[in-house]
Amino acid sequence: MRNEEMLLIPGPTPVVDSIYDAMASETRGHTDPRFVEIYKRSIERTREMFQTDGEVFVIAGSGTIGMEMALVNTVGAGERLLIISHGYFGDRFIQLGKAFGIEIDVLQSEWGQQVAPEDVERKLSERTYKAVTITHADTSTGVAADLEALVPIVKKHGALVILDGVCATAAMEEDMSKEYGGAGFKIDVVLTGSQKAIGVPPGLAIVAFNQTALEARKQLGHIPAYYCDIENWIPIMHDPSKYFATPPVNLIYAYDEGMKLVLEEGLEKRYARHTAFGRGVRDALREYGMKPLADEAVAASTLSCFQYPEGLDDAEFRSALAKEGLIVAGALAHLGGKAFRLGHMGNTTEQMLISAIEKIGEALKDAGYEAPIEQAVNRFKEATATLVY
């Protein structure tokens, strides 16, 4: 990669040269047949990744646009939404729902923990919900949702499953054809962005609807949206030569290349790689006395939030890493100054993560802390030893 720094934040993530090269291709008109072919191919690759029987949407925007599109096309004003929140980004659905007059209930876990399935069962037994939102991997805490437990509970009660995959898609399984413990018990909507585990620069919202979710949109009739109304986008996704809103031509070039790389690696291999990277990084940094916020049983494959040893200054530590070319992210909300977040997803490589472990160890030593670097690196290598590329 020709990146000058290792961007190991929870997104954007490192971009490989072939994606940069694709993005730098000549800008063509958005109805040019040469561009239309690329756009159409990227849509088909997205469909292959999600394995949906419905529609996929690849449009200019961010993960937040994806969240809005998922919600406004499925849940109407006055209908009830249950939000399962494992952190800051799960909570974001609260304000989104309120903006559209949706009745909101929230189950919030303690940061670093999961919402208990029995609490979800109890809540869904108390009243009727149109949909339930689940954040697959919360970017603020590094907690992963247990889809095997949650999806059957939600579907048993007749609600739609809306999965926020912003920090999970292409790294953690999101197979919309999969049945979770019962006939028809499937994920109905998945939303994501281009800049995290897919490994493409920011700027694209990607959303997938199955047939059940599409029927929910039809039943709503008029909705309070224009750009985010999937009825306006379906004709474009079927025939990208048609016009609704100008697509980000060069970003589509980049996204098509990114999706090519995702599918060439193979989704199962990609999931295994991310699982090993996550476990390896957490094992390594435990050797430095840096405790992951999320226990291993609930930890996401894509990023980790690490609590600092007593007395370590957040700003000084991250600045020291930045001077060595390693960019990590601060923690959010009440964890600000007490922890940092490290991304290990997308185009990130083993060598990059080994280098990051070494740089973190050196920064700790410079700050007066013990850091067994060789031991930490060995712990990472043990976790990734069985990976086959």
Secondary structure as the mmCIF struct_conf table of DSSP 4:
data_model
#
loop_
_struct_conf.conf_type_id
_struct_conf.id
_struct_conf.beg_label_comp_id
_struct_conf.beg_label_asym_id
_struct_conf.beg_label_seq_id
_struct_conf.end_label_comp_id
_struct_conf.end_label_asym_id
_struct_conf.end_label_seq_id
BEND BEND1 GLU A 4 GLU A 5
STRN STRN1 MET A 6 LEU A 7
BEND BEND2 ILE A 9 PRO A 12
HELX_RH_AL_P HELX_RH_AL_P1 ASP A 17 MET A 23
TURN_TY1_P TURN_TY1_P1 ALA A 24 ALA A 24
BEND BEND3 SER A 25 SER A 25
HELX_LH_PP_P HELX_LH_PP_P1 GLU A 26 THR A 27
TURN_TY1_P TURN_TY1_P2 HIS A 30 THR A 31
HELX_RH_AL_P HELX_RH_AL_P2 PRO A 33 PHE A 50
TURN_TY1_P TURN_TY1_P3 GLN A 51 GLN A 51
BEND BEND4 ASP A 53 GLY A 54
STRN STRN2 GLU A 55 ALA A 60
BEND BEND5 GLY A 61 GLY A 61
HELX_RH_AL_P HELX_RH_AL_P3 GLY A 63 VAL A 72
TURN_TY1_P TURN_TY1_P4 ASN A 73 THR A 74
TURN_TY1_P TURN_TY1_P5 ALA A 77 GLY A 78
STRN STRN3 ARG A 80 SER A 85
BEND BEND6 HIS A 86 GLY A 87
HELX_RH_AL_P HELX_RH_AL_P4 TYR A 88 ALA A 99
TURN_TY1_P TURN_TY1_P6 PHE A 100 GLY A 101
STRN STRN4 GLU A 103 GLN A 108
HELX_LH_PP_P HELX_LH_PP_P2 SER A 109 GLU A 110
TURN_TY1_P TURN_TY1_P7 TRP A 111 GLY A 112
BEND BEND7 GLN A 113 GLN A 113
HELX_LH_PP_P HELX_LH_PP_P3 GLN A 114 ALA A 116
HELX_RH_AL_P HELX_RH_AL_P5 PRO A 117 GLU A 126
BEND BEND8 ARG A 127 ARG A 127
BEND BEND9 LYS A 130 LYS A 130
STRN STRN5 ALA A 131 THR A 135
BEND BEND10 HIS A 136 HIS A 136
STRN STRN6 ALA A 137 ALA A 137
TURN_TY1_P TURN_TY1_P8 THR A 139 THR A 141
STRN STRN7 VAL A 143 ALA A 144
HELX_LH_PP_P HELX_LH_PP_P4 ALA A 145 ALA A 145
HELX_RH_AL_P HELX_RH_AL_P6 LEU A 147 LYS A 156
TURN_TY1_P TURN_TY1_P9 HIS A 157 GLY A 158
STRN STRN8 LEU A 160 ASP A 164
TURN_TY1_P TURN_TY1_P10 VAL A 166 ALA A 171
BEND BEND11 MET A 172 MET A 172
TURN_TY1_P TURN_TY1_P11 MET A 176 SER A 177
BEND BEND12 TYR A 180 GLY A 182
TURN_TY1_P TURN_TY1_P12 ALA A 183 GLY A 184
STRN STRN9 VAL A 189 GLY A 193
BEND BEND13 SER A 194 LYS A 196
TURN_TY1_P TURN_TY1_P13 ALA A 197 ILE A 198
BEND BEND14 PRO A 202 PRO A 202
STRN STRN10 LEU A 204 PHE A 209
HELX_RH_AL_P HELX_RH_AL_P7 GLN A 211 LEU A 220
BEND BEND15 HIS A 222 HIS A 222
BEND BEND16 PRO A 224 PRO A 224
BEND BEND17 TYR A 226 TYR A 226
TURN_TY1_P TURN_TY1_P14 TYR A 227 CYS A 228
HELX_RH_AL_P HELX_RH_AL_P8 ILE A 230 HIS A 238
TURN_TY1_P TURN_TY1_P15 PRO A 240 SER A 241
BEND BEND18 LYS A 242 LYS A 242
BEND BEND19 PHE A 244 ALA A 245
HELX_RH_AL_P HELX_RH_AL_P9 VAL A 249 GLU A 265
HELX_RH_AL_P HELX_RH_AL_P10 LEU A 267 ARG A 286
TURN_TY1_P TURN_TY1_P16 GLU A 287 GLY A 289
STRN STRN11 LYS A 291 PRO A 292
BEND BEND20 LEU A 293 ALA A 294
HELX_RH_3T_P HELX_RH_3T_P1 GLU A 296 VAL A 298
STRN STRN12 ALA A 299 ALA A 299
BEND BEND21 SER A 301 THR A 302
STRN STRN13 LEU A 303 GLN A 307
HELX_LH_PP_P HELX_LH_PP_P5 TYR A 308 PRO A 309
TURN_TY1_P TURN_TY1_P17 GLU A 310 GLY A 311
HELX_RH_AL_P HELX_RH_AL_P11 ASP A 314 LYS A 323
TURN_TY1_P TURN_TY1_P18 GLU A 324 GLY A 325
STRN STRN14 LEU A 326 ILE A 327
STRN STRN15 ALA A 329 GLY A 330
HELX_RH_3T_P HELX_RH_3T_P2 ALA A 333 LEU A 335
TURN_TY1_P TURN_TY1_P19 GLY A 336 LYS A 338
STRN STRN16 ALA A 339 GLY A 343
TURN_TY1_P TURN_TY1_P20 GLY A 346 ASN A 347
HELX_RH_AL_P HELX_RH_AL_P12 GLU A 350 ASP A 366
TURN_TY1_P TURN_TY1_P21 ALA A 367 GLY A 368
HELX_RH_AL_P HELX_RH_AL_P13 ILE A 373 THR A 384
TURN_TY1_P TURN_TY1_P22 ALA A 385 THR A 386
#
